Amino acid sequence: MRSNRAKVRAGVSMAATLPMIAGALALGIPTAHAADGPARDALKGTRPAWATAKADKGATSNDAQVKARVYLAGRDAAGLSAYAKAVSDPNSPLYGKFLSAKKAQARFGATKAQVAAVKSWLKSAGLTVTEVTSHYVAVSGDVAAAEKAFGTQFHNFAKGSKTYRAPATTASAPAGLQGAVLTVTGLDNAPHKAHHKDQLPPPDAVFKNSGPFSSYYGSKIASTLPDAYGQKVPYAIKGYTGKQLRSAYGAGGYTGKHVRIAITDAYASPTIAFDAGKYAVKNGDAAWKTGQLHQVLPKNYTKTEECGAAGWYGEETLDVEAVHAVAPAADVTYVGAASCYDDDLLDSLSKIVDGHLADIVSNSWGDIEANQTPDLLAAYDQVFQLGAVQGIGFYFSSGDNGDEVANTGVKQVDTPANSSWVTAVGGTSLAVGKGDKYQWETGWGTEKATLSADGKSWTNFPGAYTSGAGGGTSKTVPQPYYQKNIVPKTLATANNAAGNRVVPDIAAIADPNTGFLVGQTQTFPDGTEQYSEYRIGGTSLAAPVIAAVQALAQEARGGKALGFANPAIYAKYGKNGVFHDVTDNPTGSGLAVARIDFVNGFDAADGLATSVRSLGKDSSLSAVKGYDDVTGVGSPANGYVQSYRRH
């Protein structure tokens, strides 16, 4: 965090400032600094790492158009970070002393004078102000005007197989603004978009599981199929229901009553109310009450084809149904973004913070860390900190590609789960036995082997890696204080001797092979739209499950908001009965399930595919005793919710 944002220059006469620009006068900038015309403050991170001299393809045309957001630092950026930490730390005297949205804005938000000064600067460079919010000033204009405003030159750079515009040097803002600018996004035009984290099929075409199924773990053994790890294995779960998950994670009698949960994704399913209502009734969850499910949606949607808008419908369905299954009395607000791009997703998060729409926010989306530029990291963290001072906690899925090597060729974590201001949720494979009894969990990581032609063995057992919980060590985010002395040093220092953020923090069910049953309206081959149910997984499931468990914990705490939960979660680490310490081979014999799938994803017309899925095989990541980078401190045990009870 740059110190100039919080500088206080006192004891300087304002008499000489009258001839200066109106913005400087309004801010009370000292004479000597305001008169320094050329003096500028660098906006760190605005030149992306991929904009190198080697990749430089020459200057961008002056007529090319730029759309950018100038994020406002507010009146006390350093104070915001400090207060967010204090109210979240159980060892701080300010713990739990949250501010209202109005008071948070008054204490830390941008002043009218700062906004006016920023607008004046941008307009004077020839840019057009297109929108002003409490968080940013949006502008548009040609490259020539943007270069003048931000003190840089724009060049075209090769990034992979494509070419994008980016600042050739770090952008800057006039020092006369006295740190009013937090950062600027949009100066490069490489895609900044998120992907929903799941194993969802496209909801515009029906998907069904074939079976046979187990109704609980081990209830139906694949006795006619070859052994795996020296024994017959069970068929995959049909899909756990709320009753089974509530039992596994120690819900007890808590239901999330009087707790508000928000969910963010892109776009919105047109059938969500019908689907969620029917699913609850069919699967033993409490019926939704009138007004219990709300939606906050944008006026217009954009980039629907580029983002695959229909693919986000199933994401919302999973999130809403999973939250209600585990916390059936919680109030749920779905906040849909206008697109899958970061600016629009940031807007959806800001709506929750500005209106304090909930205390707990579930987010099942993200991107690889390599695609996150420092300007976006700063903008996200500011929203997370504004949420923290109000008692709002954000929960992000850690990703579905393990260490990302198989997906990107580079070992890395996902973002925004890498932020030190959010709770990153990893994934497990879950065994719930007869009578809804918790048996064990492994870290979620799957290797798949198919049935041989003669049906007598598994080809190349245990097979190839398919998917697993995201995790690892950030390359850009420093180690937060709450992870010190808990996260093993070998993990924390994997990329930096000083220590970096390690993901995740906590975990829950994610493996699609031991997944959750969802109900969704889909388009059948004959063109009709019908409600149907199928098994789902991914850390897209883990995030809403943990959000719902947190709602139970908030109810147990007498309704008092938990806020940013990581300091409290790590403070409970090691206490008896609070967490399941998840490891990859809890039975010591190796674990797998058998699956039979429709080749066409709908019926047996094109044949069946038989495979065995090994559990606890997450790329180079391992779930071990103690903290690990697959499951964090573990999953909630029977004592977790109870540990929040107020005595």
Sequence and secondary structure as in RCSB ss.txt:
>XXXX:A:sequence
MRSNRAKVRAGVSMAATLPMIAGALALGIPTAHAADGPARDALKGTRPAWATAKADKGATSNDAQVKARVYLAGR
DAAGLSAYAKAVSDPNSPLYGKFLSAKKAQARFGATKAQVAAVKSWLKSAGLTVTEVTSHYVAVSGDVAAAEKAF
GTQFHNFAKGSKTYRAPATTASAPAGLQGAVLTVTGLDNAPHKAHHKDQLPPPDAVFKNSGPFSSYYGSKIASTL
PDAYGQKVPYAIKGYTGKQLRSAYGAGGYTGKHVRIAITDAYASPTIAFDAGKYAVKNGDAAWKTGQLHQVLPKN
YTKTEECGAAGWYGEETLDVEAVHAVAPAADVTYVGAASCYDDDLLDSLSKIVDGHLADIVSNSWGDIEANQTPD
LLAAYDQVFQLGAVQGIGFYFSSGDNGDEVANTGVKQVDTPANSSWVTAVGGTSLAVGKGDKYQWETGWGTEKAT
LSADGKSWTNFPGAYTSGAGGGTSKTVPQPYYQKNIVPKTLATANNAAGNRVVPDIAAIADPNTGFLVGQTQTFP
DGTEQYSEYRIGGTSLAAPVIAAVQALAQEARGGKALGFANPAIYAKYGKNGVFHDVTDNPTGSGLAVARIDFVN
GFDAADGLATSVRSLGKDSSLSAVKGYDDVTGVGSPANGYVQSYRRH
>XXXX:A:secstr
  GGGG    S  SGGGTTS HHHHHHT  HHHHT TT EEE TT S TT  TTTEEEE  TTSEEEEEEEE  S
 HHHHHHHHHHHH TTSTTTT    HHHHHHHHS  HHHHHHHHHHHHHTT EEEEE SSEEEEEEEHHHHHHHH
T  EEEEEETTEEEEEESS  EEEGGGTT EEEEE SS S  B EE S    TTS        BSSTTSSB TTS
  BTTB  BB BS B HHHHHHHTT TT   TT EEEEEEES  TTHHHHHHHHHHHTT     TTSEEEE  S 
   HHHHTTTHHHHHHHHHHHHHHHHSTTSEEEEEEESSSBHHHHHHHHHHHHHHT  SEEEE EEEEGGG  HH
HHHHHHHHHHHHHHHT EEEEE  SBTTSHHHHSS   EETTT TTSEEEEEEEEEE GGG EEEEEE EEEEEE
B TTSSSBTTTT EEEEE   EEEEEEE  GGGTTTS HHHHTSS TT EEEE SEEEE  GGG EEEEEEEE T
TS EEEEEEEE SHHHHHHHHHHHHHHHHHHTTT    S HHHHHHHTT TTTEE   S TTSS  EEEEEEETT
SS GGG EEEEEEESS  TT    SSSBTTTBT EE HHHHHTT   
